[in-house]
Amino acid sequence: MIQRIQTIYLLIVSLLGVFGCFMPLMDFTREMNYGTLSAIGFTQISQGNSEVVLDYLWGLAILSAIIPLLAFITIWLYKKRMLQIRLTILNILLMIGYYAVLAVSIWSITMKHNPDHYHPQIAIVFPLINIILSWLAIRGIGKDEAKVRAADRLR
């Protein structure tokens, strides 16, 4: 039953996860310095000496790769609905962990570089949207499971 609404939800989770990997999450400014936090790492550009510094954030990078991959794999497990529900719950927990790692990353960048201004970008809300869509997918998968069990009970 791949043509169900939860497939659309999980596909959107995958797409937003992939877009979130390549879009900036937050911009930091301090005097003439400019920094961008993305899922791959923190890039700092100094205007005075035109130097680019990239600090890799492996926790964010790994979670940014696993979350859309797990959502896409979950789509193809439509015959194993209980496994689909468990993997979607795992994906929600990973997204909550993503926000925890993101908060620690922002805190460490703040302590290290002491920026004056923060400018959050749109990609910072993608995991929150993904959590909501995953929850809706769990509800849809649960409804399918209830229909199948009801049909088995009638036989």
C-alpha positions, 0 to 999 in steps of 0.5 A: 500500500505504497499509495497511502498518505503516509508515503507522502509524509515520509517522502516530504521528510526525506526531501526536507532532510536532504535540503537541510543538509545543504542549506545554511542553518544560522548566520553569525556576524561579529564586526567584519567577520561573518560565519555560517553554520550548516549541517556540514560545519561552521564556515567563518569568513574574515573580511580583513584577511579573506580567510575561510575557516571550516570546522566540521561538525560530525554529529550534525553531518551524520544525523543529517545523512541518516534522517532522510535515508531512514525516512526513505527506507521506511517508505519501502517497508509498507508490508511491515507496518509495525517495523515502519512505525518503529523506524519512524519513532526512531527517526523522530528521536534522531530529529530530537537528537539533531536539535540537541546536537545543534544546540550544543554546536551553536553554544560552542560557536558562541563561546568560541567566536562570541558573535554580535548577531544571530540570524537563523535561516529557514532550514533550522525549522526543517527537523521540527516540520519533519517531526510533525510529518513523521507523527502524522505518518505514524498515525496513518500507518496505525490506521492501516494496521487497524484496517488490516487487523479488522479485515483479518478478524472478519475472516 
